[in-house]
């Protein structure tokens, strides 16, 4: 296939994907559509010999701010073989892409076919990550009620989800006490705020 034909086909795919992104913003995604959007974003996280296979643990769809456009809420984790950093276990709110949204664009289209393909999948799904917070324990349940996100998890001593010494050095909140916890979050564009 010629380079010109390839570029034309990529242009058509991008135009279709932008249309799909606009359509996604005008409806509530199904569970399947939400999972497709989550997988498209997680595919962009590079794996290595310590951490790989990034995957959603639970996925929810809700209109958190009441503007008529649903958000996708999920917690994702990974396969982790041991390292000097906490294992990924992230609460993420994804929002619908707007026209020309930078979260769905590559800086240099055509420079890397994998980047182009990955970002086309994100645009086709119509959603990208907006805000995230680390969950320092094994996820038990993810719920949304009255515009609030509720995360139920179990903390454990020595868990790969929370490294006390690293948190002390970074002046972050310490690891939660071992046992079950319920954390609630408010979301506003670009920010997740834990409700104390």
KAVEN-V849394 format. One record per backbone hydrogen bond with DSSP energy under -0.5 kcal/mol. CO is the residue of the C=O (numbers start at 1). NH is the residue of the N-H. If there is no record, write none. Layout:
BEGIN
co=[CO	CO]
nh=[NH	NH]
END
This chain:
BEGIN
co=[2	3	4	5	6	7	8	9	10	11	12	13	14	15	16	17	18	19	20	21	22	23	24	27	30	31	32	33	34	35	36	37	38	39	41	42	44	50	51	52	55	58	60	62	62	68	71	71	72	73	74	75	75	76	77	78	79	88	89	90	90	91	92	92	93	93	94	95	98	101	102	106	108	112	113	114	115	116	117	118	119	120	121	122	122	126	128	131	133	134	135	138	141	143	145	148	149	149	150	150	151	151	152	152	153	153	154	155	156	159	160	162	163	164	165	166	167	168	179	181	183	184	185	186	188	191	192	193	194	195]
nh=[6	7	8	9	10	11	12	13	14	15	16	17	18	19	20	21	22	23	24	25	26	26	27	29	34	35	36	37	38	39	40	41	42	43	44	45	46	81	48	79	77	75	73	64	71	70	62	73	94	60	92	57	58	90	55	80	52	78	135	76	92	133	74	94	130	131	72	128	101	104	105	109	111	116	117	118	119	120	121	122	123	124	125	126	127	97	95	93	91	136	137	154	152	150	148	145	151	185	143	152	153	183	140	141	155	181	138	179	159	162	87	164	167	168	169	170	172	171	155	153	151	195	149	193	191	188	194	186	196	184]
END
